[in-house]
Amino acid sequence: MVPAEREGVRVSFWVVVPLFNEEKLLRGTLDALAAQSDQDFTLLLVDNGSTDGSRAVIDAFAAERPERPVLTIGEAQKGTGAASDTGFRYAIAHGAAVVARTDADSLPDARWVELLKADFCAGFRFVGGRVTPRTDEPEYRWYDGVIGAGLIRILERAPGIVYRRPGQRYRMFMIAGLNLAIDAALYLEVGGFPRSSIDDTDEDLELHLKVCRVIPGTQARLNRRAIVRCSIRKGKALGYLGILLWYWGRKKGLEVVDVR
């Protein structure tokens, strides 16, 4: 386990998970976080107004896994950006020095927290990890792994080509909301996630666009060993090409974006 220290000082590490109506997949996310090789972190769930059985899932997990404490707060304003920002600011107000995020339909690999911590101990202030498709969902087919992995590799490099702006201090790369971590002071300095909905904007991209104007490239990285497995629901429902074009500056309009 990597010591949670920076220059000899213990670093308070939090993981924030925004959620909305995730009763089907939330337990898998909680179990994955409970199985982390490094358990020295605070887990905070932000319920964005769920109307399904998500709270019952949380209660059952807390009863069955008391060794892995879970904090839960609510956010009434719709949107992953709003829920994430509320969670990050809550974590920072309660002493977090580094805040990571994953999503309630995702599966962080067992060393995810450990690897992210190591980067911050080494001096990085904004870190993303590799995203790869889940293979355990009923609708998964072998070609989803091929197409999904290929699409993700394109998206990892695309921001450095598509989103080039004056004042940027390094060439951007993909940092996905379901697999990122940021220094608390930096989060506050840049204003954090926009309090938005995924229907309107990509909160992770907007955060990165602000960060890359503040820190040098030596303080940001994509750690491809820090893996989170993402749900394929959106790809199956909306089509992989449609998603690619939508994320690329909304080149394609989609009637429904927030797929459950």
N, C-alpha and C positions, 0 to 999 in steps of 0.2 A: 504494500500500500504506500502511495506517495504521501509524504508528510504534507499536511495542509499549512505550510509555512511560506512566508515571503520575507526574506532578509531576517530570518529568525523569529518573525512574529506570526502567530497563528492566524490563518485566514478563515473567516466565517463564510462558508460556501452554502448557497441555497439553490434549490431546483424549483422552478415555478412551472406549473402545468395548468394552462387555461382549459376549460372544458365546457361543452354544451351538448346535452343529450347524447352522452357517450356510454350508455349502460352496456352496450354490446362489447366494447373493446377496452374500456377503462381498466378493468381488473388486470388485463394483461400488462398494461403500462405500469400499474402499481406493483405487480409481481416482479417486473423487470427492474424497477428501481429498488425493490427490497432485496434483489439478488446482486446488487452492485458490489464489486470487490472492495470499494471504499465506502463505508457507511457513515462517514463523518460529514454529513450534510443535513440541512433542514429541508423538508419537503412541504411545499405549499401548493394547494389546489385552489384555483379560482373558478368558482361556478358562475357561468355567464347566463344564469336564468334557466337552468335545465328544468324540463317538465316531465322527464321520463324517470327511470329508476336509478339515475346516476348517484344520488345521495345514498340510496340503499346499498349500492356497490361499495361506496366509500365506508359506510358504517360496518359492512360485513368484513371488509379488509382490516379495518382498525380492530375489530373484535378478534379476528383470526391471527393477525400479525402484530401484536402489541409491541414487539421489539422494534418495529419500524414506525415511529410516530408520524402522523399526518396532520397538518394544519389545513383548515378549509375556510375560505372567506368567499363572499359573493361580490359580483359586479353587475349592476342592473343595466348599464349601457351596453347595447348589442355590439359585438365585434371582438374578434381575437385581439386586435390591437388594444382596445380599451381594457379588456380583461388582463392581458399581459402587462400593460403599463401599471394597472392597479396592483398586480402581484409583485412586480419588480419594485415599485415604490414602497410597498408594505415591507418587503424583505429588507430593503436598504434602511428604512426607518427603524427596523428591529435589529440592525447591526450587521447585515450582510456586506461583505467586502467584494464578493464575486457572486453574480447571479446567473444561473444557467436556465435554459428553457427547453422543454420538450412538449409534445402534444399528447392528448389523452387517447389517441388511436395509434400511438407509436411505441416501438420497443427498443429502448437503448440497450446496446450490448453491455456485457457485464463489467467491462473496464471503462465505460464511458466517463463516469465521474472522475475516476483515477487519472485518466489521460487528460481531461480538461484541466484538472487541478495542476498537473505537472506543467502545462503550458503557462498558467498564471504564475506559478512559482518561478518559472524561467523568465518572466518579465513581459509576457504578452498581455494585452489588455482587451482584445476582442478576438474571439476564436469561434470558428465554425467547424463542424465535423462532416463526415461523409454520410449521405443519405442513400439507402438502398431499399428496394421494395420488400414488403413482407411476403412470405410464401405460405402463410398459415390461414389465409382467409378463404372461405368456400368458393368464391368466384375466381380464385387464382388459377391461371393456366401457365404452362411452361414459357409461352411466348411473352407473358407479362414481365417475367424476370428479364428477358432479353431486351424488350422494348423499353421497359422502365429504367433499367440500368443504363441503356444507351442515351435515353432522354436526360437522365440525371447528369451524365458525363458532359453532355452539351451545355446544360444549365450551369454546371460548375464553372465553365469558362466564359459563358456568354456575357455576364455583366461587364467584364473587362473590355468587351468590344462594343456592346450596345449602350452602356451607361458611362460614357466618358464625359466628364464635366470640368469646366475651369475650376481650379482650386483644389482638385483632388490630389492627395499626397501619395497615392499608390494606385496601381491598377486593380480594380475590384475583381472579386471572385464571388461565387455563390455562398452566402451564409444563410441557410434556411432556418426559419423560425423554430422548427422542431428539433434543431440541433445547433444551438449557439450558447455562448456564455460571454459575459461582459463585466469589466471592472465597474464597480458601483459608482465611483467618482466620475468615470467617463460617461456612464449612462445618464447621470444627472447633468453633466456638462453639455451634452448634445440635445437634451430634452426628451430622451427616451423614445419609446414606440409612439407613433401617432395613435390617438385614441379613435381608431377607425374600425371598419368592418372589412373583411376580405372581399366583399362585394364592391368596395370602393377603391382600395389600394392594397399593396403588399407591405404590411407593416415591417417585415424584416428587411426588405429592400430599402424602404425609407430610412430605417435606422442606419443601415450600412452607408447610404449616401451621405448621411450627416457625419458618421464616424470617420470616413475616409478623408474628410476635410480637416480633421482635428489631429489625428495621430499619424505617425509615419508607418510605412509598410513593415518596418521591423517589429511593430507591436501588434500586428494583425496576421492571422494565419488560418489556413484551412488544414485541419489535422485529419487526414484521411483514415487514420486508425481509430478515431473516435466515431463509431458507427451508430446510427439510429435507423431502424427499419420502419418505413412509412407504410400507411395503409394504401392499397391500390384502388380504393372505392372511387376516388375522383377520376382516375384514369379510365376505369371501366365505364363510369357513367357518362363522362363528357368526351371521351376520346383523347388519346395521347397527343395527337396533332393539335386538337382544339386547346388543350391545356398549354402546350408550348406557345401557341400564338397568343393566347390570352395573357400569359405571364410576360410575353414580350410586348410590353407597352399596350396591352389590350388590342392587339391586332385582330382579334376575333371576339365578338360579343357572345356572352353565354347567359342564357336566361336564369340558370341556377348555378351558383358557384359553390355555396356551402353545402356540400353533399354529405349526407349522414347514412 
